[in-house]
Amino acid sequence: SSLLILSRAFTITDITREDAAAGAGDVGWVAGAVTDEHAAAERHTAAMREIQDTLANLPQEVVISVTQERSLASSRKEEMARKMEFLTQEEELIETEIADQKLEETEVREKAAAK
């Protein structure tokens, strides 16, 4: 749901006019246009400012909801990682026990064959 909220918060515009300027003051995007580094840096700064403004204007309930959702997701990831680690350790123990059991069975057979 946080992705849906953020997707509705941003509007991406695409200027496709051939005659659009791509100078240092340009904050639009022209497909295939070659721009200098200064113009690219300015566009990046403007985009970051717009993102900050958008996030700052989100209702407090939305921010709290997304924050809680994020922490729950990371908690689930950590829990799954712990479970996987535990299962891996258990699997290693089972393999060790099986190897020990086979070794014991081999020793018993050898003793029985020696008699």
Buried (B, 14 or more C-beta within 10 A) or exposed (E): EBEEBBEEEEEEEEBEEEEBEBEBEBBBBBEEBEBEEEBEEBBEEBBEEEEEEEBEEBEEEBBEBBEEEEEEEEEEEEEEEEEEEEEEEEEEEEEEEEEEEEEEEEEEEEEEEEE
